[in-house]
Amino acid sequence: MTSGGLGTMGFGLPAAIGAALVFPEKRIVCISGDGSILMNIQELDTLRELNLDVTILLINNGHLGLVRQQQELFFSSRFSASKFVIPANFIKIASSFGIPSFELSNECSQVEILEQALIRKGPSFVLLQVEPDLQVLPMVPPGKANREMIY
C-alpha cells in the first residue's frame, strides 16, 4: 500500500494499522523514515493496544530526508531545518510502548534479527540506521513534470 509517493509524511503507520485490521491473518510490514513516523508516533500505542501483527522497519537518517535531498540537489546544499539536532532514540520509544525492538547493524546477524521481528505474534520494531546523504531516486524535481525525473 502506498500514499502515491514519498510526499505523505505520517501515512505509513496508520495505514499499516488499517491493513492489519482488514487482514488479521497476515503480517504487515511498514517501511518508514524517521521524519515520517514522528508525524504519527503516538499510533505505536494503538498498535500495542490492539496487539496487531505489524513490523515497523524504520529507516533512520537523522533528517527529513527528502527535504535534505532537495536542499542538496536544488539549493546548493544550503541546509535549513532538515536535520534533527537532538535525535530521537526510537528503540527506547518503541520499547516504552511495550513493542519488542531490534536494531540492524553491521555487528549483528541482520537476517536473524529480521526473522525474529517477522515471525513473532504482535507488533515489532526494527531500526536501520543509514547515512544522511543517501539519496532516494528516482525523484521528480520541485516544480517539474514527471518526464523530467532524475534517476
Secondary structure, 3 states (H helix, E strand, C coil): CCCCCCCCCCCHHHHHHHHHHHCCCCCEEEEEEHHHHCCCCCHHHHHHHHCCCEEEEEEECCECHHHHHHHHHHCCCCCCCCECCCCCCHHHHHHHCCCCEEEECCCCCHHHHHHHHHHCCCCEEEEEECCCCCCCCCECCCCCCHHHCEC
